[in-house]
Structures are given as C-alpha cells and as structure tokens.
C-alpha cells in the first residue's frame, strides 16, 4: 500500500490528481522509506529531475526539494528519471520509470502506479555523476542594456558592456 495521507497532501499541493503526480509520489515514498527520512529542511536531500512534469511537484512536497533552496535541480533530458542524493549519509540512487502496461485508461494508470511496489515501477540505477555542489550565492549587477538586476553569474560581456542573457546576442556561424 501507500501513505494515503501524504498522497492527499501532494494532491493539495499540485491542485489535481494525475498519473504523473503519482509517479513522483511513488519515487518520493520509496526514498523516504529507503533512507528513513521525511522532507528535507535545507539541502540535505537533493533531487536531480530529468523532466519538468507533474511528478516533480510530489517530490518537491514530499521530500522538501525546491528550486529556491537549491536542492531540486532540473537537468532536462525528457526522461521520467530522478536522481536522489543524501548529503548526510552520502547515499545516492537513480530511479528510472519503467514502461507502463499498455492500454490502461487514465484512472487505471493512476491505480496501477499507486498500488504497485516502487520496484515494479522504477528501475534502480547508480547515478553516473556525483552530488551537485550546494547552492551558491552570487552578487547582482544591473544589465547595461535593459537595466534589469541580474545574477552576476548570468551576465555576459558584449561590446564591452555587461549584459543579461536576454540582451546578449549569441554569435553563431549558422549551424
């Protein structure tokens, strides 16, 4: 079975029920049980998500991983895959969603995900990279083109001016 109370809280956070949310919920539940943890207070639990789908909201709520804290990192690969790191124990694991049974309706898919054991849904792998560094703090500077305040690490030099990425004109040779 699954933690119905936590599932309901994830639904409230996400604002609707869907199979995608259930995928992130099952990944979170697996990590919580595997590592004996609750939601991350600071950056002790890190999730590197390879998609920007609904499941990320469940991970954000259930494991306390967020972009703002710097312990939710979006690595766009278009895969239903999540890598988790535990800074305290040095634990690391990558969960990759297996192919679902075909021909299921939305409701059947939701039920299948929620009622399956995590290892029926996910393939467990070791990450091929190490834990990301803790979130860094950067100074802000004014873009010398549009005037908007920009994190220093996102500024580029163009024609001798510091400009933001929106104002920066990338040089390419056409390919």
N, C-alpha and C positions, 0 to 999 in steps of 0.2 A: 504493500500500500504506500501511500504518500501522505505528507503532512498537509492535511486539508486546510488548516488554519493559515499556514504560510502561503499556500496556493491562493486562498481568498485575498490575502493581503497583497500578493503580487498582482492579482486582477484589479484591485482597487487602485494600485499604483499605475498600472498600464491603461486602465479605463475600459478594457474589454477582454473577453476570453477568446483565445485563438490557439491553434496548434503551435504556432511559432513561440508564443509565450510559454507554453508547456515545455518546449524543448529547453529553453533557458532555465526554467524552473527545475527540470529534472537534472540538468547539469549542476545547478547550484545545490540541490538537495544531495547529490552524490558527493560533492566536495565537502559540504557541511558534515556529512556522516563520515567520510573517509578521514578527514582531518580533525573531527571533533570540535568544530568551530561554529560560531554564529556569524553575524555581519561584522565586517572589518571596521574598526573605529577610525584608523588612519590609513596607512598604506601597507599594513602587514599582509593582506591578501591582495594579489594583483591578478587581473584578468586581461588577457590579450584576446580580443574578439576579432574574428576574421570576417565578420559581417555586421551590418547595421540594421538587422531585423528585430522583430518583436522580442525574441528571447533575451536580448541584451537588457531589456528593462527588468526582467525577472532576476537576472544576475546582479544588476545594479541594486535592486531592492533586497534580495535575499542574502547577498554577500557583502553589501556595502561598498561595491566598486563603482566609482563615478569618475567622469572626466574631470570634474572640478578638483577632486582630491589627487588626481594623477594616478590612481590605481585601476583605471579602466582605460585600456589603450586600444584604439581602433587601427587594425592592420588589415586593410581592405584586400581580401583575397576572394571574396564571393563564396566562401565556404561556410557551412554550418559547423564551425570548429572553434573551440575555446581552449586557450592555454591558461592554466592557473599556476601561480607561484605563491608559496607561503614563506615570507621573509623570515619568520621566527624559526621555522623548522627546516628551512631550505628545501621543502617539498616542491615538486613540480610535476605537472601532468597535463597532457593534451587530450581533450575529448573531441572526437570527430563523429558527427552523426552518421549512422549507417542508413542505408536506403530503407525507406518505409515500405510496408506491404502495399502493393498496388491495388487500385480500385476502391480505396476507402473514401467514404464521404468525409466532410469536414468534421462532423461530430464523431464519426468512427475513428478518425485520425487522432482527435483530441483524447478520446477514451484510451486508444492504444498507447499513446505516449504517457499519459498519466498513470496507467495501470501496469505498464511494463517495468521491469527492473532496468536500472540505468545501463547495465552492460548489454542489454538486448537492444538498446537504442544507440549507444555510443561505442565506438572503437577506442580503446585506451592506448595512447602512444606516449613516448617521451618527447618533449619539445626539442627542436633542433637548434635552439638558441637559449642563452642564459637570461636570467631575470633582468628586466629593464631597470635602469637606474631610477632612484627616487625622483619625484617631480622637482624640477629646478625653478628657481625664481629669477626672472630677468627684469632688468630695468626697462622702462618705457621711454620712447622718444617720439617726437612729432614727425610725421611724414612730411618731407619738404616739398611734396607735390600737393596732396589733398589736405594736409594739416591735421589728419586724424592721429590720435595717440596709438602707437603700435609697439608691441613687444620687440625689444632690441634684436632678438634672435631671428625675427621675421623681416627685418629691413634688408634692403639691397642697395648697392651703390649704382647709380645710373647718372651719367653726365655730371659726376662729382657731387651728387645730392643723395642723401639717404631717403629712400622711398619704400613704401609698403608694397606688399605683393600685388595688391590690386592696381597700383600705379606702375609697377615695374613692367617694362616691355621686354619680354624674353627674346633673345636673339637666336634665331634658327636659320638654317640654310635651306629650309623647305622640306626636310624629311625627318 
